[in-house]
Amino acid sequence: MKKILRFLFSRMCLVIVLLILQLLILISMLLRFTNYFIYFYFINIVISLIVILIIINNKSNPGYKIAWVIPIMIFPIFGGLFYLLFGGNKLGKRSKKKLDIIAKQMHDNLISDEKIVNEIRSINAKKQSDYITNYALCPLYNNTKVTYFKIGEDYFEALIKELKEAKHYIFLEYFIIDKGYMWDTILNILIAKVQSGVDVRIIYDDMGCIMTLPYKYQKQLQKFGIKCAVFNPFIPILTSKINNRDHRKIAVIDGHTGFTGGINLADEYINRYEKYGHWKDNGVMLKGDAVWSLTVMFLSMYDYITETKENFDLYKPNIYHHINYESDGYIQPYSDNPLDEEAVGETIYLNLINKAKKYIYITTPYLIIDNEMITCLQMAAKNGIDVKIITPGIADKKMVNELTKAYYDTLIEAGVEIYEYRRGFIHAKTVIVDDVYATVGTVNMDYRSLYLHFECGIWIYKASCIREIKQDFKETLGLSDKILLTENRRIDGIRKLKRAVLRIFAPLL
């Protein structure tokens, strides 16, 4: 009852009501034109045909194209109009111009050190690194120590410690912030730090926090002296702007210490309460030069939202820490912008899979992938490479989990081993390859993460933490159940049909 009442009095409920009202108004307006049905029908058929031509000839993923073309052909009267309202991947011309500024800031402030690049002797590793440098605009680093956290509780403990030691500035960028023990603990530290003169800034995604934070929560934070920017504030108007969200998780302290990974600032991420069984997540802490990329990512986004311009040179790692940190392999943070028509997150995953010689270990909360990713995983398994994927045993979204299961058969038939984490929900987004490469970040293996959201992560090469990530994977594997082909196929016809239909519309879910 408490959950129902909370929902009824939430902003999300109000938003749904307003959207339904808009749809009803739209339908009533269309019905008023029934006397001109022939003209109306003809015009909308022409619009739908034009939209189909636009979809077929644009640069989007083929699966995304099919997912739109089919409903438009089935419902040609409204299909084209619906695509114009909700389709595409755009924030508008003005926003795109502002985003061009982000790219320029990234380009101007993140300069590659050729000496470090030339230290990599492996051609395969160098090609992967060069791709991230050229298309994510993020350079390669050494002089960086990586600490891996295999669970949210450890991440939280380290984050609290570093926040308490901050002397100059704290930058936090998270998809979800939820009131509770985790956020209240952090907020109390931030308020105390502001009072001692520390520059504290926060970015949160409005859609991600629509059920967790009150309306205009940024004003409450600003009263404490915390600078706050809200990404893409959600307005209950029928528009495609809701497609693009800031799904990144970044914390930067004094320029020399940074955090990223799958962990948001909410109690389920540290298992303070059980939401979907045990919540298995992970994250990393960087200390050293590579934190500069995370700092530039944050400041670029902050400037984009607030329409301000920072002097980035004031926030470099060596400003407040003059001694180099111990080098531990090669670290390359990366960001993924959904509006630059370059699927950085997916390409990094594909590069890792294609370069594997012994094994590929993956953890992901969702497995909703396109044909390119399916083919790469299949070919790796068919070539004798040990491919293992762990997905959740307890779903957070039942329909999305059912869609994830719809991909099992195709992969298992090719030799890919799939496991489900029996203790609960696995939210970690990790790929480990051959004890040599790894990536940890925010990129889920689903269409929204790969094509529609702002994401980030770190590419790791020959660092000691790779052993820890692999060991964590093996421990998690021991707490997971292997999915057998016969077992996955032992479902009724209605459920099979449901999965087949869901796969068609996977890019839209």
N, C-alpha and C positions, 0 to 999 in steps of 0.2 A: 504493500500500500504506500509506503514511504517513497519508493522508486516511482510509482505512478504519479503521486502528487508532485514530486520533484520535477517530473517531466512536464506535467500539465502547466506548471508555473515557470517553466524554463523558457529561455529565449528561443530554443530550437522549436518548441511547440508553437510559439508565436510566428516564427518564420514559416513553418509548414502551413499554418492556417492562412497566412498572407499569400503564399504561393498557390494554394488551392483556390483562393479567391480570384487571383489573377487568371488562372486557368479557366475558371467558370466564366469570368468576364469575357475572355477570349473566345470561348465556345459560344456564348450567347451572342456575341457580335457576328460570329460566322453564321449562326443560325438565322440572323436577321437578313442575310444575303441569299436565303434559299430561293427567292424569286428570280435571282440572277445566277442560279446554280450552274447553268451551262457555261457561262463566262467565268464564274469562279473556279469551276472544275478545270477548265482549259488553262487558265492562268497558273493554277497551282501545279498542274501536270508539267507545264513548261518550266516552272521554277524547279520542280523536282528533277527534271532531266538535266537542267543546267547544273544543279548541285551535284548530281551524280558525275557529270563530266569533270567538275572541279575536284571532287574527291578522288576520282581515278587518276587524275593528272597531277595531284599534289605529291609532296615528298613524304607523307606520313607512312607509317607501317602498314603493310598489306592487310594484316589482320584487322587493323583499325578501320581500313577502307571497307572491307567486307562487312564488318559489324554495322556500318552505317548504310551501305548500299542495299542490303537485304531488307531492312524495315522501310526504307524509302520506296523500294519497288513494291512491297506489300501494301503500303499505305501511301500511294503517290499524292493524295490530296493534301495530307498534312506532313508527310515525311520531309520534304524539302524545307518547309517552314521550321520544323522542329530542329533540323540540323543547323539552320541559320541562328536559332536561339541558343542551342546547347552544344553544337558541334565545334570542331576546330580547337585551336590551342593558342588563343590570342588574348592579350590583355588590352588591346587597343593601340592605336598609333602613338599616342602620347606616352603610354607606358613603355612601349617598345623603344622609343627614343631615350627614355630614362634608363632602360636596361642596357642600351648601347654604352651609356656612361659607366655602368658597372663593368662591362667588358674592358673598357678603356682603363679604368682604375686597376683592374686585375692585371692587364697587360703592362701598365706603367710601373706598378709596384712589385710585381713578382718577376724578377729577372733571373734567368737560369745561369748557373755557374758551370761553365763548360769543363772546368777542371774536375768537378764532381761527376759530371756525366761521363767523362772519358775514363773515369776509374772503373766503370762497369765493363767487364771484359766479355760477358755473355751477350751475343748479338740479340738473342730472344728478349733478354731483360731490357736491353737498350731500346729496342723497338717499342716495347710496352711503355717505357718511361717517356720516350719521345712523343708517343701519341698523347699522353696526359699533358705534357708540356705544350704541345701544339694546339690541342683542342679544348682542354680544360684550363689552359693558361696558368698552370700550377707547376713550378719547377721541382726538381729532385734535390733532396737534402741528405747530408750526413750530420755529424755533430748534434745528434738527437737521440735521446733515450726514450724507449717506448715501454710503458707498463701496461700489461693486459689485465683486464678485470673480467672474470668469467661469470660474474653475477652482479646484479644491480646493487646489492647491499655493499659490496666492496668498492664499487664505483662511487657510491654515495659517500662512504666514509672518507675516501681520498679527496673527493670534491669539497667536502666540508672543511677538511684540513687545509686545503689550498686556499679556499675562500677566506678563512680566518687569518691566513698569512699575507693576504693581499695588502699592498701599501699604496698603490697608485691607481689601478683601474681593474674593473671586472666587467666582462662582456658575456652575456648569456643569450643564446638564440635557441628556442625549443618549439617544437610543433605543439606539444601539449604541456600545459601547466595546470595542476589541479590542487585545490586547497586541501590540505591534510598535513600529516606529520612531516613528510619530505619537504614540501614547499614552505610550510611555516618555519621549519628549521632554517632553511636557506634564506627566507625573507628576513628573519630576525638578524641574521648575520649581515645581510645587505644593508639594512637600515642602520645598523651600528657602523658599518664601513662608510656609508654616506656621511654620517655625523662626524667621522674622523677625517673627512676630506677626500675619500676615494671616489673616483669617477665610476659610477655604476650605471650600466645600460642593459636593457632587456628588449629582445624582439620575441614576440610570440605570434603564432598563426591564429587568426580569428576563427576560422572554421574548425581548426583542431581543438580550440578551447571553448567552442560554442556551448558545450554541455558542462564545462568545468569552471568557467570564470563568469562573473557577472558582467553585464553590458558596460562597456567603457571602463573596464578594470584598470586600464592604463592611467586614468586620472587619479585613482587611488594610489598607485605607485608613485606618480609624479608628486603627490602631496608629501611623500616621504623623502623627496629629493632624488628619486630614481628616474633616470631618463628612459622612457619606454616608447617603442614603436610597434604598431600592430600591422602585420603583413596582410594585404588584401582584405580589408574589413568587409565582412559579409553583409550584403544588402539583399533583402528578400525580393529581388527582381529577377524575372526569367532571363538569364544571361549565361554565356559560356565562361565568364570570369571565375566561376566557382571551381572550374577544372584545375586551375593552377594554385597549388598550396606550397608553403614553405615547410617542408618535411625535415629540415636539417636539425641536428642537435650539436651545438657548439658552445663550449665554455672557454674563455681565455682570461688568464690572470696575469697581469703585469707583463704581458707579451712573451714571457719565456715558458709559460705552462699552459697547456691546452687539453681539452677533453672532447671526444666525439664517440659515436657508437649508436646503438639503438635505444638508449635509455632516455625517456622523458622525465619530467619533474612531477611525478604522480606516485601515490603510495603503492599501487600494484606493481610498479617496476622494481620496488625493493621488498616486495612480499610482506608489506605491513598489513595487508588484507588479501584474502583469496578471491580473485575475480574470475579467473579461468584456470583454476588449479594453481600449481606452482608456476611462477612467471620466470622463465629462463631467458636472460638477456646478456649482453656483453658490451664492453666499451674499452677505450684505451685512453691513457694519459700520455701526452707528449711533453718532453722538457728539452728545449733547445731551439735550433734554427727553424725547424719545420713548423713551429707554432706560428710563424709569420704568415703562412698561407691561411691559416684559420682566422688570424686577426684581419687580414685583408678581405676575406670572405664576409666576415661580420660587418666591418666598416662600410664595405661596398653596399651591402643590403641595407644597413642603417641609413646611409646617405640617400639611397634610392627611395626609401619609405618617407623620410623626413624632408627630402629635397634640400639637404645641406651638403657642405663640402668640407671634409676633414683634411688636416695635414697628416697624412699617413706616417710620415717620418717620425712623428712623436711617439709612435707605439711599437717600434721595432724591438725585437727580443733583447738586443745588446744595450738598449737604453738603460734598463734597470738591472741587467745581469751581464757583467763584463767578461766573465770567464766562460769559455766554451764547455758545453756539456760533453759527456763521453759519447763517442760515436758508436752506434750499435746497428750496423747495416745501413740500408738506404731507405729513406722514408719519403713518400710523395703524397701529401694530402691533395684531394681533388674535389671540385664542385661540379654539379650538373645543372645547367640552366635549360628548362624545357622549351624555351622560346628561340633557341639558336639553331634548331633543326639538327643538332648533333647529340645523339644518345650516348653520352659519355659513360654513364653507369653501366649500360648494357654492353658497350664495346669493351670496357675493362673486364667485365665478366667473361665475355667471349674470348678475349686475348688470353686470359688465364687458362680457360678450358682448352683452347687450341694449343697452348704451349706445354700442356701436361705430358709427362712420359710415364709416370708411375701411378699417381692417384689424384683424385679431385674430391675434396670433402666440402660439402655445402650445408649451411643451415639457413633456413628462410621461413618466415611465418606464412607466406603465400607462394604457391607455385603455379603462376598463371602466365605462361611464357609464349613467345611467338615461335614461328617455324624455324627461324635461324638458331635460336637457343636450343630448341628440341633436337634439331639435326646435329648440332655440335656435341651435345651430351650423348646422343645415340652413337655417333661416330667414335667418340672417345671410348665408350663402353665396348663397342664392337672391335676396337683395336686393342683390347686387353687391358685398358686402363681401369683401375679400381675407382668407380664413381659411386659415391654414397651421398644421399641427401636426407636431411632430417627436417621434418615439418611438425606442426603441432598435433598433439593427441587430443587436446580439448580446444575447440574452435572459439574464436572471439566473434566471428561472423559466420553463421551457419551456411548461408548461400555461397559465400566466397570459399569456405572450406570444402563444400561440395564440388565447386568448380576446380579447386586444387586437386581433389581426388580424381577428377575427370582426366587429368593428365598422367595419372599413374600407369595405366596399361601401356601406353605408347612407349614410355621410358623403360618400364620393367622388361618388356619384350626384348628390348635391345641390350639388356644386361645391366641397366642402372639399378642400384639397390636403394629403395626408399624406406625410411623408418619414420615412425611417429612417436614423439616424446610423450610417454605414457603419463608422466606426472602432471602435465598441464600444457601451457601455452609457451611455445618457443618463439621469441621475438628477435633473436639475434640474426644479423645479416652478415654472413661470413663465407669466404671462399678460401680454402687452403690447398696449395698445389706443391707436391714433391718435396716438402720440407724447405722449399726455397722461396716461394711466393705466398702472399696472403693479402686479403683486403678485409677490413672491418669498417662498417659505416652505417648509413641510414637507408641504403637502397634495397628495397624488397624486390623479389623476383615476380613482379606483377606489372601490368601495363601502366598503372598510375605512377608508380615509382620510376619506372624506366622512361616514361614519355611525358608525363604531365606535371610532376612535382620538382621543386628545387631540392636537390639532395647533396650529400657530401660523404666523404669517406677517406681512408688512407690506404694507399698501395704500399706494401711492405716487401722488401727484397733482402734476403740474407740477414735478417735480424734475429736475435735470440728469442724474441717473443713468439716467433712462429712455432717453436717447439711447444710453448705453453698453449697456444691456440689449438694445436693438433691434439695435445693431451686432453684439453677440455672437450674437444669433439669426441674423442674416444670414450671419455667418461659419460658424456651425454648419450652416446650410442648405446652404452650399457643400460641406460634408463629408458630406452626406446624399443618399440616393437617393429620388427621387419614386416613389411607389407608383401604378401604373396599374391601372385597374379590370379590364382584360382579364387582366393578369398576376396580380392577386389572386384572380381567379375560376378561374385555370388550375390547379386542384387536383383530386385524385381524390374520388370520392363518399364514401369513408370519412372523409376529412378534413373534408369539408363537413358530414357528419353530426355529427362530433365537435365542430365549431365551433357548430353549432346547439344541441346538448345543453349545451355549456359556457355558452352565452348564457342558457339557462334558469336555470342554477344560479350565474350570475355573482355575485349578492349574497352567496353563501355562501363564495366562494373567497378 
